[in-house]
């Protein structure tokens, strides 16, 4: 566990209200360029969106794998007594808001103070993927991510097997990425041991309902896995992730920019190692998606429950040692992250300046 403090104070509803208000402000800012928002289903961008629209129009008709198996959002929109575009927009917007509020709750659960938890929420809200989810609101990723963060909270709070099984079942119907939580769930059940047969059995039992539903959908509905986009990584042209500076910059941008550097540095601290021991398998599965489909930006967003907390450790360390004007530095870092996410120099200089001020203050005391 990423233990910043041993205290685990209950999160008051007042905190949730503040986090919700901050999330609403960030969503409003992301939606300001309204010309980028499709008005009707005919304006939906990309193949994915149109497949999900077709599923909402006729939920009994199988479309294409793997989209056809992600029935959660389209079927939910189908039963809503609203036009499809309105239903999709409400589900996507509510899902992004839930992701941000649950991110706040997760950061608080990991031991961060209220201010740093809001800062972490802001980092998640200003990620480029958040805008993608709001502009192309026909996608299912925002709802899937909300359920994923809820599953991670279940791991952190050590929920019993029954609610975890139900939540994993629901999450798997929204997107198969829900299964990525299983390594973390096993480690949580096995701690402090590395290998535990009872923990493996409990994890398997939790996964059985979701696995059964996934197999039923894949082999009893649609009848094939041979269609697009089930292709081996070497059978089609892929993005040149190795040796391409443009690809590196894209990866950098969608792995939360300079926060990834802070996360990597803090991964070698004692608390960081313990945190990665639990969530390293989850992080590897998220990154491993790069070899399968396109849209790496949307895929890498699921890494934020690991990357952002590890980065927040640095801000916690700076907060404990810097003067009262630390929030100004944090605000400058958020500004750099929001408006120049592809530029490394400015935020790194600010971090170096912060470290310099820490050392200077220590010498004087």
N, C-alpha and C positions, 0 to 999 in steps of 0.2 A: 504494500500500500504506500502511496505517496504521502507520507506523514509530515505535514508542516507543523502541526500542533496536535497534542494528544487529545485536546478538547474536541468534543463533537456536539456543539450546542444545537438545540432544536432550531429549525429554520421557521421563523414566524411568518404568518401570512402577510405581514407588512413588508417583509423582504421580498416575498413572491410578487406582491403588487408593484414594488419598485422595479424589480427585474422585468416584469411584464411591460411596464411603462417604457423602460429603456429599449426593450425589444421592439415595441411598437414604433418608437422614434426611428430606430435603425431601418425597420421595414418601410416606413414612410419615405425615408431618404433614398432607399434602394428603388422605390417605385416612382420617384419623381420624374425620370424621363419616360413619361407615359407613352410616347410614340413607339417604344420598344415592346409594349404589351399587346399581344394579339387580342382583337375584339371578338372574333368568332372562331369556331372550330376550323373553318376553311383557311384561316390565317395561321394555323398552328405550324411552327417551324420543325422540320425534320421528320424522319420516318417514325421515330419512337412515339412522338406525340400523336400522330395519326393512327397508329396501331392502338394506343390506349383509348383514343376517342371511339374507334370501331368497337372495342371491347365494352365500353360504356353504353354504346348504342344497342349492341346485341350480345349480352353477356353469355349466352348459351353457345355462341359460335366461336370455335377456336380460331385464333389468328395465326401468329408466328411465334416460334420459340425464340428466345426465352420470355418474350413479352406476354404471351398468352398464359403463362403460369403465374404472373404477378397480378392476381385478380383483385387484390385488396382495394386499391384506389378506384379502378374503373367500376367495380360492383358497388362500392359505396356511393359514387357519383350517380350511378344508375338509379338507385333507390331514392335519391334526393329529389324532392318535387320542384326542381329548378332546371333552367336550361343547362346543357352540358358545360358550356364555357364558364357559367357562373359557379356551378358545382365544383369543377376542377380548380377554379381560382380560389374559392373559399377553402377547399381542402389543402391546397398548397400553401396559402398564406397562413392558415392556422397551424399547419405542420411546421413551417419555419419558426413561427412564434413559440411553439412548444419546444422545438429543438433549442432555441436560445434560452428559454426559461429553465429547461432541464439541464442545459450546460451550466447555468448559474448554480443550480442545486448540486450538480456533480462537483464543481469546483469547491463549493462550500463543504461538501462531504469529504473531500480530500484534504481539508484543513485550511484552505485559504480564507482570508478575511473578506468582509463584504465588499470593500473597495476593489480588491484584486479579482474577486469573482465577477464583479461588473466589468472590469477591464478584460477578463477572459471572454465574457459574453460579447463584448465589443469586437474582440479579435475574430470571433466566429461570425458575428453579424457582418463584418466588413470583408469577409472572404469573398473572392469573385464567384464562387459557386452559389452563394446565397442569392446573388442577383440573378444567376441563371435559373434557379428554382422559381423565383418570382416572375421572371419574364416569360419563361416557357413553363407555365404552371400546369401543363398537361402531363408532365413527368411524374413518376412515382417516387423519386429519390428522396424528396423532403419528408414524406410520410415514413418511408423506410428508415431514414436516419433518426427520426423522432423515436421510433420503436427501438432502434439500436441503442440510443442513449438511455432509454428506459431500462433495457436489458443490462447495460453496464451499471446503472444504479442498483439494479437487483443483485448483481454480483458484489458490488461494494457493500450493500446493506445485508448481504447473506440471506436473501429471501429463501424460503423453503422451496422444495422441488416442485410442488403443485403449481403455484403461481408462475414460476419460471417456465414450466412446461407450457402453460397456457399462453404466456406472453411470447415464447419462442414460436409456438404454432401460429399465432396471429402475425408475428413479424415475418415468418417465412412465406406467408400468403401475399405479403406486400413486396418483398424482394428476397432472393435467396441469400443475400449478404447477412441475413439474421444468423445464419449458421456460424459466422465468423466468431461469435461470442463463445463458442464451445470450449476452445483452449483456455480462455480466461476462467470460465466456469469450473473447468477441471482443476486448474491450479488453485483456485479459491477453495475448492472442496478438499484438495489434497494438502494444503499448507499445514505445517511447515515442510512436509516431506515432498520430494520430487516425484516419487512413484507411489501410488496408493491404489490398490485394486478396488477398494470400496468407493473411492472418489470417482474412478473411471466408470463403475457400474451406475452410480447415481447420475453422472453426466449423461450416460447413454439412455437411462430411463427418462431423463428430462427431454432428451432429443427425440425419443421414439414417436410421439404424436406428430411433431413437425416433419420428421423424416417420412412417416407413413403418408401424410398429406402430400408431400412433395412427390413421392413415388406414384401415388394414385393419380395426381394431376399429369405427370409426365408420361405415364404408360397407359392410362385409361382414357385420356382426353387429348385428342390431337394425334395420338398414335405413332409419333415419330420424333426422333431427335436429330434427324439428318439434315434438316433445313437450316437456313440462315438463323443465327450467326454461329452455329456450332461448328467451328473450323479449328483445326490445330494451329498453334501459334506460328508454325513454320510453313503453313500452306498458302498464306496470303502475304501481301506486302504489308509490313508493319512500320510504324514510325521508327526512325533511326535513333533510338534512345542512346546508343553508344557512339560517341564521336560527333555529336551534333550540338553545337552551342545553343541553337534555337530550342531544341528539345530540353536541354538542361535548364534554360531560363523558364520554360513552360512548367517543368517539374517544380522548380524553385518557387514559382508564383503560386502554384496550386497546392504546395505543401506548406502554405502559410508563411512564405517568404523567409525573412530573417529569423522568425520564430523557430524554424527548423534548426538553425545553428545553435540557438540557446538551448533547445530541447536536446540536441546531440551532446552539448557540453554537460548539461545537468544529468544526462543518462548515466554518467560515470560516478555520480555521487552515491553514497550508501542508500539514500531514499530513492534515488532514481533507479538504481539497480533492482531494488525490491519491486518498484512499480513496473519496470520492464519485465521482470520475471513473471508477473501476472498477465501483462497485456502485450508482451512481445509477440506471441503467436498471433494475436488479433491484428497487430500492426503489420506483420509479415503477410498475412492473407489479404489485407487491404491493398498493400503495395503490389502484391503478386498479380492483382487484377490487370496490371498494365500489359501483360502478355496475352490477354484474351480479347476484349473488345476495344472499341475506340472510346472517346469521351473520357479521357483520363482525369480531367478536371473534376467531374462529378464523382468519380470513383475515389480519388484521393481525399475528398472532403470527409469521408468516413474516418480518416485518421485523426481528426481534431481531438477526440477524447484522450488521446495519448500525447500528441504533439503539444497542444496548448497547455495542459497542466505542467509538463516538464519545462516549458518556457516560462511559465508563471513563477516557478521556483526562483528564477533569476530576479524577477521583479520583487518577489518577497524578500530576497537577500538584500536588494538595493533599498527597499523600503525600510528595512530594519536599521540601515546604516546611513541613509541620506537625510538631509534636512527636511523641513516641512514642505518645501516646494517640490518634493518628489512628484506630486501629481502633474506638474507642468512637464516634467520629463516624460512621464507616461503618456500624456496627451500628445506630445511631439512624436513619440513612437507610433501611436495610433494614427496620427496624421500621415506619417511616412508610409505606414502599412496600407492605408486607404488610398492614397493618391499616387504613390510611386512604388507599388509592390514589386516591380521588376528591378529596382535600383538598389544595389547592395550598400553603396558607400555611406549614404546619409544615416540610415538606422544603425549601421555598425559603428559609425563615429559617435553617435549618441550613447550607445552601450559602452564604448571605450571611455567616453567622458564620464559616464556614471561610475565605472570602475575606478577611474582616476580620483574622482571626488571621494569615493569610499576610502581609498588608501590614504588620501590626504587628511581626511578627518581622523582616521585611526592614528596617524602619526601625531597629530596635535593633542589627542587624548592620551 
